[in-house]
Amino acid sequence: MEKQSTAIDRIREDQSPAAQQRRTVAALAAVGIADFSLISLLQMGYFQSLPDLPGKVFDTKKVNTSQDAVLLGMPDGVISLGGYVMTMLLATAGIRFQKKSRLLDWALAGVVAGQAVGAAQYLYKMAFVQKKVCLYCVAGAAINFAALKPVVALLKSKR
């Protein structure tokens, strides 16, 4: 009896350049989920602090418990987590639902671009307003900026 091909099999077996770009974006989002899970748990009070690099400029707790870390009345860590989850969902859906992949890719681009804009704004506030640095936030910003390259390549690709 031959095994039926599942949706997961088809997603895993797609070796197209577009699928590879979506996987890269999803992998970056997975790292973002790990990073922002720590920030979210700090903001929720599960952790009292997170390890920082030595130096007066590094203060993860101050940055992540400030008013600048509140977005739509919620801690920004959980909002960022939602963005990363949505990124993974859209990247996977783009591989799975190829007839609708163009629309899904534009939605993915919107989420990734929104995260990159938010990261730029947050970096500015850390550097020029708070004058403190959250290493976890800088890592998240780098993840958001890195995700732009495969998304742009995905949008430029002809399918």
C-alpha positions as CSV (number, residue, x, y, z in Angstrom):
1,M,0.0,0.0,0.0
2,E,1.5,3.3,-1.1
3,K,1.5,6.2,1.3
4,Q,-0.7,9.1,0.3
5,S,1.1,12.4,-0.2
6,T,0.1,14.9,2.4
7,A,0.0,18.7,2.4
8,I,3.1,18.6,4.6
9,D,4.9,16.3,2.1
10,R,4.1,18.7,-0.7
11,I,5.4,21.7,1.3
12,R,8.6,19.9,2.3
13,E,9.3,18.6,-1.3
14,D,8.8,22.0,-3.0
15,Q,12.4,23.0,-4.0
16,S,11.5,26.0,-6.0
17,P,13.4,29.3,-5.4
18,A,10.2,30.9,-4.1
19,A,9.7,28.1,-1.6
20,Q,13.4,28.4,-0.5
21,Q,12.9,32.2,0.0
22,R,9.8,31.6,2.1
23,R,11.7,29.0,4.2
24,T,14.4,31.6,4.9
25,V,11.9,34.1,6.0
26,A,10.2,31.5,8.2
27,A,13.5,30.4,9.8
28,L,14.3,34.1,10.6
29,A,10.8,34.4,12.2
30,A,11.5,31.2,14.3
31,V,14.6,32.9,15.7
32,G,12.5,36.0,16.3
33,I,9.9,33.9,18.2
34,A,12.6,32.6,20.5
35,D,14.1,36.1,21.1
36,F,10.8,37.8,21.7
37,S,9.5,35.0,23.9
38,L,12.2,36.0,26.4
39,I,11.2,39.7,26.1
40,S,7.5,38.9,26.4
41,L,8.1,36.8,29.6
42,L,10.1,39.7,31.0
43,Q,7.3,42.1,30.2
44,M,4.8,39.7,31.8
45,G,6.8,39.5,35.0
46,Y,7.8,35.8,34.7
47,F,11.5,37.0,34.6
48,Q,12.6,39.8,36.8
49,S,15.5,40.6,34.4
50,L,17.4,39.1,31.5
51,P,21.2,38.8,31.2
52,D,22.8,41.9,29.7
53,L,26.3,42.7,28.3
54,P,28.5,44.6,30.7
55,G,28.4,48.4,30.4
56,K,26.1,51.1,31.5
57,V,24.5,51.4,28.1
58,F,22.9,47.9,28.2
59,D,19.7,47.8,30.2
60,T,17.2,45.3,28.8
61,K,14.8,45.7,31.7
62,K,14.6,49.5,31.5
63,V,14.0,49.4,27.7
64,N,11.4,46.7,27.8
65,T,9.4,48.0,30.8
66,S,9.4,51.6,29.5
67,Q,6.3,53.4,28.1
68,D,8.0,53.1,24.7
69,A,7.6,49.3,25.0
70,V,3.8,49.7,25.0
71,L,1.9,49.4,21.7
72,L,-1.9,49.5,21.5
73,G,-2.0,49.2,25.3
74,M,-0.1,46.0,25.3
75,P,3.6,45.0,25.8
76,D,5.2,45.2,22.4
77,G,6.9,41.8,22.9
78,V,3.7,39.8,22.5
79,I,2.7,42.0,19.5
80,S,6.1,41.2,17.9
81,L,5.5,37.5,18.7
82,G,2.3,37.7,16.8
83,G,4.1,39.2,13.8
84,Y,6.6,36.4,13.7
85,V,3.9,33.8,14.0
86,M,2.0,35.5,11.1
87,T,5.2,35.6,9.1
88,M,5.6,31.8,9.5
89,L,2.0,31.2,8.7
90,L,2.1,33.3,5.5
91,A,5.4,31.8,4.4
92,T,4.0,28.3,4.8
93,A,0.7,29.1,3.1
94,G,2.6,30.6,0.2
95,I,4.2,27.2,-0.5
96,R,1.0,25.2,0.2
97,F,-1.5,27.3,-1.8
98,Q,0.4,28.1,-5.0
99,K,-2.6,29.5,-6.9
100,K,-2.9,32.2,-4.2
101,S,0.8,32.5,-3.5
102,R,1.1,36.0,-5.1
103,L,-1.5,37.5,-2.7
104,L,0.1,35.6,0.2
105,D,3.5,36.9,-0.7
106,W,2.2,40.5,-0.7
107,A,0.6,39.9,2.7
108,L,3.9,38.4,3.9
109,A,5.8,41.5,2.6
110,G,3.4,43.7,4.5
111,V,4.0,42.0,7.8
112,V,7.8,41.9,7.3
113,A,7.9,45.5,6.2
114,G,5.8,46.5,9.2
115,Q,8.2,44.7,11.5
116,A,11.2,46.3,9.9
117,V,9.7,49.8,10.2
118,G,8.8,49.1,13.8
119,A,12.3,47.9,14.5
120,A,13.8,51.1,13.0
121,Q,11.6,53.3,15.1
122,Y,12.4,51.3,18.2
123,L,16.2,51.4,17.5
124,Y,15.9,55.2,17.1
125,K,14.1,55.5,20.5
126,M,16.7,53.3,22.2
127,A,19.6,55.3,20.8
128,F,18.3,58.8,21.1
129,V,15.5,58.9,23.6
130,Q,16.2,56.2,26.2
131,K,20.0,56.1,25.6
132,K,19.9,52.5,26.7
133,V,20.3,49.3,24.6
134,C,18.4,46.1,24.8
135,L,20.6,43.4,23.1
136,Y,17.5,41.2,22.5
137,C,15.8,44.1,20.7
138,V,18.8,44.8,18.6
139,A,18.9,41.1,17.6
140,G,15.2,41.3,16.8
141,A,15.8,44.3,14.6
142,A,18.5,42.5,12.8
143,I,16.2,39.6,12.2
144,N,13.5,42.0,10.8
145,F,15.9,43.7,8.5
146,A,17.4,40.4,7.3
147,A,13.9,39.1,6.4
148,L,13.5,42.0,3.9
149,K,16.0,40.5,1.4
150,P,14.3,37.2,0.7
151,V,10.9,38.9,0.7
152,V,12.0,41.4,-2.0
153,A,13.5,38.5,-4.0
154,L,10.2,36.7,-3.6
155,L,8.2,39.6,-4.9
156,K,10.6,40.1,-7.8
157,S,10.5,36.5,-8.9
158,K,8.4,35.6,-11.9
159,R,6.1,32.6,-11.5
